[in-house]
Amino acid sequence: MAVLTERKKWKREPSEFAKLRASRQKLTETEQANVRRACTVLGRRYGSFKRLCEAMGMSVYGLMKARTPKRGQSPKLALAVSRVAGCSVDDVLTGKWPPPIVCPCCNGIGYVPA
């Protein structure tokens, strides 16, 4: 049996399935912005992020970290948001939910900022 005299690192290459799975778990920039906007609207509906987190089954710290633009939002967060909102995941990702806000004075359409 040979004895190593110097440090050696072995690195296993990820399988094709692992590479495919990693590429599927990413949302586009517009989808991430739509998820952040939906989180903001739900936070306002529930009155506080603590109540929203209880409904989503997350911690407050976890939701705050997940909402930051520096981190990529995951499909898991989009699923939790859609479950609490009572709509489909596709509506959250495409931006159909929440619907745009219509001004009663000028009938202008606006969106809640993310």
C-alpha positions as a Markdown table, in Angstrom:
| # | Residue | x | y | z |
|---|---|---|---|---|
| 1 | Met | 0.0 | 0.0 | 0.0 |
| 2 | Ala | 1.4 | 3.4 | -1.0 |
| 3 | Val | 1.6 | 6.3 | 1.5 |
| 4 | Leu | 0.8 | 9.8 | 0.3 |
| 5 | Thr | 3.6 | 12.3 | 1.1 |
| 6 | Glu | 1.7 | 15.4 | 0.0 |
| 7 | Arg | -1.8 | 16.6 | 0.1 |
| 8 | Lys | -4.0 | 15.6 | -2.8 |
| 9 | Lys | -7.6 | 16.7 | -3.5 |
| 10 | Trp | -10.0 | 14.5 | -5.3 |
| 11 | Lys | -12.9 | 16.1 | -6.9 |
| 12 | Arg | -15.8 | 14.2 | -8.3 |
| 13 | Glu | -17.4 | 15.6 | -11.5 |
| 14 | Pro | -21.1 | 16.1 | -11.2 |
| 15 | Ser | -23.3 | 13.7 | -13.2 |
| 16 | Glu | -25.3 | 14.7 | -16.2 |
| 17 | Phe | -28.5 | 14.4 | -14.1 |
| 18 | Ala | -27.1 | 16.7 | -11.4 |
| 19 | Lys | -26.1 | 19.3 | -14.0 |
| 20 | Leu | -29.6 | 19.2 | -15.6 |
| 21 | Arg | -31.3 | 19.4 | -12.2 |
| 22 | Ala | -29.2 | 22.5 | -11.2 |
| 23 | Ser | -30.0 | 24.2 | -14.5 |
| 24 | Arg | -33.7 | 23.7 | -13.9 |
| 25 | Gln | -33.7 | 25.2 | -10.5 |
| 26 | Lys | -33.1 | 28.7 | -11.6 |
| 27 | Leu | -35.6 | 31.4 | -12.4 |
| 28 | Thr | -35.1 | 34.2 | -14.9 |
| 29 | Glu | -34.6 | 37.8 | -13.7 |
| 30 | Thr | -38.2 | 38.7 | -14.6 |
| 31 | Glu | -39.6 | 35.7 | -12.8 |
| 32 | Gln | -37.6 | 36.6 | -9.7 |
| 33 | Ala | -38.8 | 40.1 | -9.8 |
| 34 | Asn | -42.4 | 38.9 | -10.0 |
| 35 | Val | -41.9 | 36.6 | -7.0 |
| 36 | Arg | -40.5 | 39.5 | -5.0 |
| 37 | Arg | -43.4 | 41.7 | -6.0 |
| 38 | Ala | -45.9 | 39.0 | -5.0 |
| 39 | Cys | -44.1 | 38.6 | -1.6 |
| 40 | Thr | -44.5 | 42.4 | -1.0 |
| 41 | Val | -48.2 | 42.3 | -1.8 |
| 42 | Leu | -48.8 | 39.3 | 0.4 |
| 43 | Gly | -46.9 | 41.0 | 3.2 |
| 44 | Arg | -49.2 | 44.0 | 3.0 |
| 45 | Arg | -52.3 | 41.8 | 2.9 |
| 46 | Tyr | -51.3 | 39.8 | 6.0 |
| 47 | Gly | -50.3 | 43.0 | 7.8 |
| 48 | Ser | -46.9 | 41.8 | 8.9 |
| 49 | Phe | -44.2 | 39.5 | 7.6 |
| 50 | Lys | -44.5 | 37.5 | 10.8 |
| 51 | Arg | -48.0 | 36.4 | 9.9 |
| 52 | Leu | -47.1 | 35.8 | 6.3 |
| 53 | Cys | -44.2 | 33.6 | 7.4 |
| 54 | Glu | -46.5 | 31.6 | 9.6 |
| 55 | Ala | -48.8 | 31.1 | 6.7 |
| 56 | Met | -45.9 | 30.1 | 4.4 |
| 57 | Gly | -44.2 | 27.9 | 6.9 |
| 58 | Met | -41.0 | 29.9 | 6.9 |
| 59 | Ser | -39.0 | 31.9 | 9.4 |
| 60 | Val | -39.0 | 35.7 | 9.2 |
| 61 | Tyr | -35.3 | 35.7 | 8.7 |
| 62 | Gly | -35.5 | 33.1 | 6.0 |
| 63 | Leu | -38.2 | 35.1 | 4.1 |
| 64 | Met | -36.2 | 38.3 | 4.4 |
| 65 | Lys | -33.1 | 36.6 | 3.0 |
| 66 | Ala | -35.1 | 35.0 | 0.2 |
| 67 | Arg | -36.7 | 38.4 | -0.8 |
| 68 | Thr | -33.4 | 40.3 | -1.3 |
| 69 | Pro | -32.5 | 41.0 | -5.0 |
| 70 | Lys | -28.9 | 39.8 | -4.4 |
| 71 | Arg | -30.1 | 36.3 | -3.8 |
| 72 | Gly | -31.8 | 34.3 | -6.5 |
| 73 | Gln | -35.4 | 33.4 | -5.7 |
| 74 | Ser | -36.0 | 29.7 | -5.9 |
| 75 | Pro | -39.0 | 27.8 | -7.4 |
| 76 | Lys | -39.7 | 26.6 | -3.8 |
| 77 | Leu | -40.4 | 30.2 | -2.8 |
| 78 | Ala | -42.6 | 30.7 | -5.8 |
| 79 | Leu | -44.6 | 27.6 | -4.9 |
| 80 | Ala | -45.0 | 28.8 | -1.3 |
| 81 | Val | -46.1 | 32.3 | -2.5 |
| 82 | Ser | -48.7 | 30.8 | -4.9 |
| 83 | Arg | -50.0 | 28.5 | -2.2 |
| 84 | Val | -50.6 | 31.4 | 0.2 |
| 85 | Ala | -52.0 | 33.6 | -2.6 |
| 86 | Gly | -54.4 | 31.0 | -3.8 |
| 87 | Cys | -53.3 | 31.1 | -7.4 |
| 88 | Ser | -51.2 | 29.0 | -9.7 |
| 89 | Val | -47.4 | 29.1 | -9.8 |
| 90 | Asp | -47.5 | 30.2 | -13.4 |
| 91 | Asp | -49.6 | 33.3 | -12.5 |
| 92 | Val | -46.9 | 34.3 | -10.0 |
| 93 | Leu | -44.0 | 33.7 | -12.3 |
| 94 | Thr | -45.5 | 35.5 | -15.3 |
| 95 | Gly | -46.7 | 38.5 | -13.2 |
| 96 | Lys | -50.4 | 38.0 | -13.7 |
| 97 | Trp | -50.7 | 37.9 | -9.9 |
| 98 | Pro | -51.0 | 40.3 | -8.2 |
| 99 | Pro | -53.1 | 42.2 | -10.8 |
| 100 | Pro | -51.9 | 45.8 | -11.6 |
| 101 | Ile | -53.3 | 48.6 | -9.5 |
| 102 | Val | -55.7 | 51.0 | -11.4 |
| 103 | Cys | -55.9 | 54.6 | -10.3 |
| 104 | Pro | -59.5 | 55.6 | -9.7 |
| 105 | Cys | -58.8 | 59.2 | -10.8 |
| 106 | Cys | -56.9 | 58.8 | -14.1 |
| 107 | Asn | -57.4 | 55.1 | -14.8 |
| 108 | Gly | -53.6 | 54.7 | -15.0 |
| 109 | Ile | -52.1 | 51.3 | -14.4 |
| 110 | Gly | -49.3 | 50.8 | -11.9 |
| 111 | Tyr | -47.5 | 48.0 | -10.2 |
| 112 | Val | -46.5 | 47.5 | -6.6 |
| 113 | Pro | -42.7 | 47.9 | -6.5 |
| 114 | Ala | -40.7 | 44.8 | -5.6 |
